[in-house]
Amino acid sequence: MIDEVLIAGFGGQGIMLMGRLLAYGAIYEGLQVTFYPSYGPEMRGGTANCTVVIADERIGSPVRNRFTHLVAMNQASADRFSERVKPGGVIAYNQSLVDAPPTRPDVLRVGIPANRIAAELQAAQSANMVAVGGLAYVLKRVTAAALVKGLRRVLPVYRHDAVALNETAILRGIEAARQALSAEKSE
C-alpha cells in the first residue's frame, strides 16, 4: 500500500513541519517514507508545499504529479491542487481558511477547522498540528503516539516545552476529522 500526500499552504503556516512530522511518525510506525519540500520565493506569505510518500515497501521516487491525499491549509492551495488528487482520494482542508471547498464528487472531502481549534487552544501557531492530526486519522497508518514521538525529533530543543500543547492540538485534529467523516457518512 502506498499513500502519496501533498501538504500545501502559505509560508508561515508550518507546512514543512507538518510534512516532516508526518514522515517521522510514519518512520516510527515502521513504514518507508520520502519527504520532498517545495518553497516559493518568499519565506512568509509565499507558497509552500511538500510531498510525503508513505509505503510498506521501498519507494522508487519522492516526485509525484498526482496524489492520494491533499491537505490544503488555505484557499489558494485548495484551488491549485485539488485536481491533482486521484479519484477515490482524500482532500482534507482547513475549513477556517477555505471558504469554497473543492466540489469533486469522486474524492472524500474532510473539512477540519484547524485555525478555529488552534484559537480555542489559545495557540494560533498550532493550526498545523490540528491539521496533521486530522490527516493521520484519515490515513489510518500513523498513530497519535507516533506523531507525538516525532515532535521531539522535528521541534528544536528550545521548543520542546510546546510538545504537550502540540499533542493536544493533534488529538483535537483527530477528533475533528472523526466528526467530519461521521457527518459525511450520515449525509
C-alpha positions in Angstrom: 0.0 0.0 0.0 1.2 3.5 -0.8 0.0 6.9 0.3 1.0 10.0 -1.7 0.4 13.0 0.4 0.6 16.7 -0.7 0.5 19.2 2.1 0.1 22.8 0.8 -0.4 26.3 2.2 1.5 29.5 2.5 4.8 30.3 4.2 4.5 30.7 7.9 1.8 28.0 8.4 4.3 25.3 9.3 3.8 23.3 6.1 7.3 21.8 6.1 7.0 21.0 9.8 3.7 19.1 9.1 5.4 17.1 6.4 8.5 16.3 8.5 6.3 15.3 11.4 4.2 13.0 9.2 7.3 11.5 7.8 8.9 10.8 11.2 5.5 9.5 12.5 5.5 7.0 9.6 9.1 6.0 10.3 8.2 5.3 13.9 5.4 3.1 12.6 8.0 1.1 10.7 7.0 2.4 7.2 9.1 3.5 4.3 9.0 7.3 3.8 10.2 10.1 1.5 9.8 13.8 2.2 10.1 16.3 -0.7 9.8 20.0 0.2 9.0 22.8 -2.3 9.1 26.5 -1.4 8.0 29.7 -3.2 10.5 32.6 -3.4 9.2 34.1 -0.2 9.6 32.6 3.3 6.4 34.0 4.8 3.3 34.6 2.8 4.6 32.8 -0.3 3.6 29.3 -1.4 4.9 26.3 0.4 4.1 22.6 -0.2 5.7 19.2 0.4 5.2 15.7 -0.6 5.3 12.8 1.8 5.1 9.3 0.3 4.4 6.5 2.8 4.7 2.9 1.8 5.1 -0.6 3.1 7.9 -1.3 0.6 10.8 0.7 -0.8 9.8 3.9 -2.6 11.3 4.5 -6.0 11.0 8.3 -6.2 9.6 11.0 -4.0 8.4 13.0 -7.0 4.7 12.8 -7.7 2.3 14.6 -10.0 -0.9 13.0 -8.6 -1.7 12.3 -5.0 -3.9 10.1 -2.9 -4.2 12.8 -0.2 -4.2 16.5 -0.2 -4.1 18.8 2.9 -5.0 22.3 1.8 -4.3 24.8 4.5 -5.7 27.8 2.5 -8.0 28.6 -0.4 -5.2 29.1 -2.9 -3.8 25.6 -2.2 -7.3 24.0 -2.4 -7.9 25.7 -5.8 -4.4 24.9 -7.2 -4.0 21.3 -6.1 -7.4 19.7 -5.7 -7.5 18.4 -9.3 -4.2 16.6 -8.7 -5.9 14.2 -6.2 -6.6 10.8 -7.7 -10.2 9.6 -7.9 -11.0 7.9 -4.7 -8.5 10.0 -2.8 -9.0 12.4 0.1 -8.9 16.2 0.2 -8.6 17.4 3.8 -8.9 21.2 4.0 -8.7 23.9 6.6 -12.3 25.0 7.0 -11.1 28.1 8.7 -9.4 29.4 5.6 -11.0 27.6 2.7 -14.4 29.3 2.1 -15.1 27.4 -1.2 -14.1 23.8 -0.6 -13.5 21.5 -3.6 -16.7 20.1 -5.0 -15.3 16.9 -6.7 -17.7 14.0 -6.2 -15.0 11.4 -6.8 -13.0 12.2 -3.7 -13.7 12.2 0.0 -13.7 15.8 1.4 -12.8 16.3 5.0 -13.2 19.8 6.5 -11.1 20.4 9.6 -11.5 23.8 11.3 -7.7 24.0 12.1 -7.4 27.7 12.9 -10.6 27.7 15.0 -9.4 24.8 17.1 -6.0 26.4 17.4 -7.6 29.6 18.6 -9.6 27.6 21.2 -6.3 26.2 22.4 -5.0 29.8 22.6 -2.2 28.8 20.3 -2.7 30.1 16.8 0.5 28.6 15.6 -0.8 25.1 16.4 -3.3 25.0 13.4 -0.8 22.9 11.5 -0.8 20.3 14.3 -4.6 20.2 14.3 -4.5 19.6 10.5 -1.8 16.9 10.7 -3.8 15.1 13.4 -6.8 15.1 11.1 -4.7 13.8 8.3 -3.3 11.0 10.5 -6.9 10.0 11.3 -7.8 9.8 7.6 -4.6 7.9 6.7 -5.1 5.3 9.4 -1.4 4.5 9.2 0.3 6.9 11.6 -0.9 7.0 15.2 -1.1 10.0 17.5 1.6 8.3 19.7 4.0 8.1 16.7 3.3 11.8 15.9 4.0 12.9 19.4 7.2 10.9 19.4 8.1 12.7 16.2 7.5 16.1 17.8 10.7 15.7 19.8 12.5 15.0 16.5 11.2 17.9 14.4 10.9 20.6 17.0 14.1 22.4 18.1 15.1 21.6 21.7 14.2 25.1 22.8 10.6 24.3 21.6 10.2 21.0 23.5 8.1 22.8 26.1 5.4 23.0 23.4 5.2 19.2 22.9 2.2 18.9 25.3 0.3 21.7 23.6 1.0 20.2 20.2 -0.1 16.8 21.4 -3.4 18.3 22.4 -3.7 20.0 19.0 -3.0 16.7 17.2 -5.7 14.9 19.3 -8.2 17.7 18.6 -7.5 17.3 14.9 -8.1 13.6 15.1 -11.4 14.3 16.8 -12.3 16.9 14.2 -11.7 14.5 11.3 -13.6 11.8 13.1 -16.6 14.1 13.4 -16.3 15.4 9.8 -16.3 11.8 8.5 -19.2 10.8 10.6 -21.2 13.8 9.3 -20.1 12.9 5.7 -21.4 9.3 6.1 -24.7 10.4 7.6 -25.5 12.7 4.6 
